[in-house]
Amino acid sequence: MAEITLKSLAHTYLAEPMGPEDYAIREMDHVWQQGGAYALLGPSGCGKSTLLNIISGLLQPSSGEVQFDGCNVNALPPEERNIAQVFQFPVVYDTMSVYDNLAFPLRNVKTPESRVHERVMEVADVLELTAQLKRKARNLTADEKQKVSMGRGLVREDVTAILFDEPLTVIDPQLKWKLRRKLKEIHRRFNITMVYVTHDQLEASTFADKIAVMYQGQVVQFGTPRELFERPSHTFVGYFIGSPGMNFLDVALRGEAVLAGDVSLPVSGALRDAIAGARSSNVKLGIRPEFIEVHADPVAGSVMADVEDAQDLGTYRILSLRLGEHVLKARVEEGRVVPRRTAHLRFPDNRLGLYVDDFRVEIGHE
């Protein structure tokens, strides 16, 4: 196991990059602590797989360092980093039995056969592969092959970390939840540093203790699933996390009034002062659909919006609401009154986030 540190790391596929937009990985510093379960979350093309391949040694960074326990490993080839990597598509030897597939990494480093047997049986038990050990890998289902691929990463005791690159993509949706649960069980049992790459926020939040959200080659936030949901540090995190994503209102100060378009928003003095101090025209207020208070009648500190649509999702409804030039989403729990044509919305101060140039700004009431 190891602590993995990325120090001033950057990578470009271009010979002569002209600016930050030419980098697949923009310069970053990041740490994954020993024994942690982490997710690397982001959309396609944000740099997730590039970063994973740099850590494993399959790709050399353009600049900066990859450190394991404080030691620079840039010059080490993959086989000397003791990294296990599980890819999107299972990597197994079809002509070998499941037992021999699991044993191969150990036999490759001359492990005594008695110890090979112990480890294979232990890992097979954890992955529920014991009954399949004598079968040829080519006869397995896709999810069974992926479990074998995971087992090949787990079987070595000297492994520094296991890197998972969207490992459940080819798995039947009904089996994904079972394998995610199995990965959590494996982490608790073996206490190995694990980094799980995915574009699926549900996979990330159910697997990881902490999530690194990537956007345009940068880690824009690193935190627990709750922190990402309640206090996104970048507008992209707000959009990407949650269903529906966070609402954002472009705002400006006119005299003492905070305006979203032509609508005056009742906000705290601290928030008004923070908006006044922003040295940018790109200023937004963000609030989750879950945190908007929806009322049928006017209440103190509310603004009126038109109800455009109400989507019934069983235990709750998602309302589409027009507030001036903005369309907002609000979640109304089962049993609450759903206004038909107009609604009165209240935005609690402690649930509003201020974003300047897309990054969250701390304000007095937070």
Secondary structure, 3 states (H helix, E strand, C coil): CCCEEEEEEEECCCCCCCCHHHCCEEEEEEEECCCCEEEEECCCCCCHHHHHHHHHCCCCCCEEEEEECCEECCCCCHHHCCEEEECCCCCCCCCCEHHHHHHHHHHHCCCCHHHHHHHHHHHHHHCCCHHHCCCEHHHCCHHHHHHHHHHHHHCCCCCCEEEEECCCCCCCHHHHHHHHHHHHHHHHHHCCEEEEEECCHHHHHHHCCEEEEEECCEEEEEECHHHHHHCCCEHHHHHHCCCCCCEEEECEEECCEEEECCEEECCCHHHHHHHHCCCCCCEEEEECHHHCEEECCCCCCEEEEEEEEEEECCCEEEEEEEECCEEEEEEEECCCCCCCCEEEEECCHHHCEEEECCEEECCCCC
